Amino acid sequence: MTVEMTTYSQSGSRRLPRGWKHLTLNILFWLGFYVVYQIARGLADRDVTTAFWNGLHVIRIEQWTGTLFEPTVQGFVDSSELLIKATTYTYWLSQFVVVAATLLWVYFRHHDRFAGFRNWIILANIVGLVCYVAVPTAPPRMFPAWGFVDTLAQYSGLNHASGLIAHMHFNDPNRRGPGEGDLAFAPILAALRENGYTGDASIEPFVYRPDGPTCAARGIGYIRGVMQALP
């Protein structure tokens, strides 16, 4: 029995480029990177107001330059159930399944290139994460007023609403209350309503002029007016 187990173990090790230990360490390394990545994203996702503000900046720049073509492309995709399914599954599978399968394929079939390939993927993710943390930007699906549609939520039964948002704080990037700056709150409120948010919302400015009660009343009135005007 000992001889048979030893032979099987040696045979399994020969199938691996550098043995089970090396493969396990690489899997743990990648999982560790993924955890750190998600933690960093979670920290950036807390600045919701800035993310919406930056997203609006991107949309307005595209509109100004005449390059806002995404709603047209999405409209074309939404006209075909086949395209909807293809893009939906591509979106989800490419983030995890395809990357994991590709890493394993390179590890076993082109092991001499694996370390460089893995490091380039990690570097690309780090660059993207640094940009995301430095300039958090809400995705297009959060701006239905501009013609964007959350295709995943509507057609695949998948919704981005996590149910983890228990409270919302509203203010403008200029540190004043809603309606006292340039931030358009209509897309934010529309996205919250579209995703079924029913929790509380509060006005949280950092500049109180002329005083706190006046700022609160003005901000609440503005938000209520925007909500009533939503289609």
Secondary structure, DSSP 8 states (H G I E B T S, - for coil): -HHHHHHHHHHHHHHSSSHHHHHHHHHHHHHHHHHHHHHHHHHHTT-HHHHHHHHHHHHHHHHHHT---HHHHHHHHHT-HHHHHHHHHHHHHHHTHHHHHHHHHHHHHSGGGHHHHHHHHHHHHHHHHHHHHHS----GGG-GGGT---HHHHHSS-----S---EEEE--TTSS-TTSSS---HHHHHHHHHTT--SEEEE--S--SS-HHHHHHHHHHHHHHHHHH--
